[in-house]
Amino acid sequence: MTGSARGRHGIRRRVALLVGVGALTPMALFAWVGWSRLGALSLRLLEERQALAGSLARQVDHVLRDTLLVLASAAAPSGGDAETQAALRSALLRSRYLEGVALLAVEGGVVFEESRAGKPFGQRVRSLPAVAEVFRSGRQLVAPLDAETGPRILLAVPVRDWQGRLSRLLCAVLDPQAPQVIALLRVSVVGSGSVDLVDGQGQVVASSDIGRLAQPAPTGDGEVTVSTSLELAPWRLVLRQPEAEAMAPVRSLRQTLFLIGLPLLGVALLFAWGAARSVTQPLAQLGEAAERIASGNLETPVPALGEDEVGRLSRSFELMRQALQQSLEDLTQARDQLELRVKERTRQLTEILSKVVTAQEEERKRLARELHDETCQTLSALSMKLD
């Protein structure tokens, strides 16, 4: 490879590199900003789901708190158990969530119970360790309860007499499969996801998907999962949604970036190659023209290369070629004229030399004749004198 070829390739590489860097740098910046925005969008989606889970947890806490307040109001000190029973029956009828209520005695036994399904549950609840703990601590209780018809939620409110002593325990059962509970949970369902109320042992207490009740909470593989804890119970609300569905906007934007970025990258590289070629090709033509001029070929004109800087340079090269060609023609004409003059001078000199030689020969002949005649005359005179 010649030096000029290496120079052309060097210029082409430099131009392609500079143009490529100039075109790819904004694209890289755009891609970085877009990618970071995708990460921010993913975090925003998770934050929105976390906020949704928090809002639903507050709603569930509100339902539990209102239910406990209703029970506490019904169990307030009054004239007797009959009034308390009437208040409990009225609370059961008005509540959209309660399945049954029971009034338990401290000494043991069930004072009063009523269930929408008509099945007694007070004695079984009285034997639970959690209920025994409420009798000892005197604190309200919200806990899961296993029933024959499915999992239930137990609410326990201690009842005190006018002296502040624990005299009764009011228990209520809430059905997590009740349409109102499922409707409350389904309000926060996103797409084909689900909402689960999970206890401390990882069992699903309530769910927007009834098939998950009393089942261990899923591990969350392949799902976007956010959770938040309740205030009134040691439970947490878990919002789930398939990852492909939850992150669909992010994936769509990422695919859009790829679909746009790859063609733009190809266009940028093609533009860099075209820009380098648009610079190096005219320079290569100028280089070939300079090589022709340097080798003595002044007949082939330098091609016109437009009106830009390279075009002006090509016109300058053409003017230089024409000037060199004219100078060469002038030199050739001067050389021819000089040769003619030299030939003329040589001819004239030859004639002069010929004339000089002829004159010399004539002079020699004359001198020879004169010498011959004079010698003869002298000899004749001497001879005559001798005679």
Buried (B, 14 or more C-beta within 10 A) or exposed (E): EEEBEEBBBEBBEEBBEEBBEEBBEEBEEBBEEBEEBBEEBBEEBBEEBBEBBBEBBBBBBEBBBEBBEBBBEBBEEEEEBEEBBEBBBEBBEEBEBBBBBBBBBEEEEBBBBBBBEEEBBBEBBBEBEBBEBBBEEEEBBBBBBEBEEEBBBBBBBBBBEEEEEBBBBBBBBBBBBBEEBBEBBBEBBBEEBBBBBBBEEEBBBBBBBEEBBEBEBBEEEEBBBBBBEBEBBEBBBBBBBBBEBBBBEBBEBBEEBEEBBEEBBEEBBEBBBEBBBBBBBBBBBBBBBBEBBEEEEBEEEBBEBEEEEBBEBBBEBBEBBEEEBEEEEEEEEEEEEEEEEEEEEEEEEEEEEEEEEEEEEEEEEEEEEEEEEEEEEEEEEEEEEEE
